[in-house]
Amino acid sequence: MSDALLRYVLRLGDTALVTAQRMIERVAGEPELEEELANANFALDYIGQARMLYTYAGELDGNGADEDHFAFRRDAQQFRNLLIAEQPNGHFGDAIVRQFLFESFYVLLLNALAQCSDARLAEIAVRAEKEVRYHLRYAMQWLVRLGDGTEESHARVQASLDEFWRYTGEFFTGDDVDAHLRREYAGPDLTAIAEEWRKNVAAVLAEATLTAPADVHMVDGGRAGRHSEHFGFLVAEMQHLQRSYPGASW
């Protein structure tokens, strides 16, 4: 599996880019100016992470591919992002729940990657982890505020939690790429991360007076190129300029 590291780096880059794209769509749609600015900054953080990861992927690929190639010149089925990242924004509570569930996992993954033996990936993980830890604190505060708020806010974020929970199983469903990274580069132990994630999430949900869904059918496939019906529209909008004017630059 000589290309396993490349495939792993692309997965991370794709999830960061798609997360940024969904956040960008929320610009001018947040409930307060402070949240507007926070969301815009979070999106920029993820774009920065995607650029670092795609640049490294280009070096691993060795065929002259750059960050623009990976972002704008691949078809939708070539992306390998987690499915939760591509789900529509919905209302503010939906966005907060999605951010909380994903970033509760992502910060643990980055922390593990910061200790892997691939120096470049570890360096990127260290930088990204600092950003995501701040994002997560923001999402946690809002989740508690909404969950333990009014009757309506509680009901709406509980419904959001019920909807997005089915995408969390994919976080911990490892495959041959994950196994290779763990074996060859001392990569993340997904079983240990899953245990810590459940503990951390349960503590926040209890504070927010929310209930984790039970016996939910988990969905996956994003890392294999099987995406939801929403993804084609997201990619088409994201790539419109580059597809319309190939090679265009500022």
Secondary structure by P-SEA (a helix, b strand, c coil): ccaaaaaaaaaaaaaaaaaaaaaaaaccccccaaaaaaaaaaaaaaaaaaaaaaaaaaaaaccccccccccccccccccccccccccccccaaaaaaaaaaaaaaaaaaaaaaaaccaaaaaaaaaaaaaaaaaaaaaaaaaaaaaaaccaaaaaaaaaaaaaacccccccccccaaaaaaaacccccaaaaaaaaaaaaaaaaaaaacccccccccccccccccccccaaaaaaaaaaccccccccccc
